[in-house]
Amino acid sequence: MKITLKNVRLSFPDLFEPRPFKPGDAPKYKATLLVPKGSDQAKAVDAAIAAVAKEKWPKTWEKVLSSIKGNANKFCWQDGDTKTYDGYEGMMAFSAGNKARPTVIDRDKSPLSKDDGKPYAGCYVNAVVEIFAYDNSGNGISASLGGVQFVKDGQAFAGGRPASADEFEDLGVGEEEEAFV
């Protein structure tokens, strides 16, 4: 089931280069999206997960969900209060990934590249994700990351973001000064 999460914080973005989750895993593009607990968007994610589970396991969906909740390897929707990362308190953490590179665009829908310095961990984005249930090698609910749109700046999480050209003084052309004054 495809949904769009709007104006959510981005965490652990691997949007331009795929990376393995752990050594030996196939590399994937991925991101975690932070959604405020109890918000309309959190309720929409809960409803979408329930709908996908009901479709996959019509008679046992509640039992299956109960058995996978809290297991980050089998469930894409985790309680942020159980994590020790910046910005996760009071949030639900939605993890999504894909083998194919997701669409990554700016506010005006122009494409973004790694060199643009956005989106970055801590900024706000819109994200298109597709929630699905699986029963190979155990039951689970996962999500595919279709695309991310930069919405606005936010306080960067660990690692920060590159400085913009506006943060530097214009030194002019041709006049060299002592590097260290």
Protein Blocks (a to p, Z undefined) as FASTA:
>chain_A
ZZddehiacehiafkbccdfbghiacdddddddddehiaklmmmmmmmmmmmmmmmmmlm
mmmmmmmgopaklocbdcfklpccehkgopacdddddfbdcddddfkopacdfklopace
hiacdddddddddfeeiaadddddfbdcdfbdcdddehiaaddfklpccebehiacdfbZ
Z
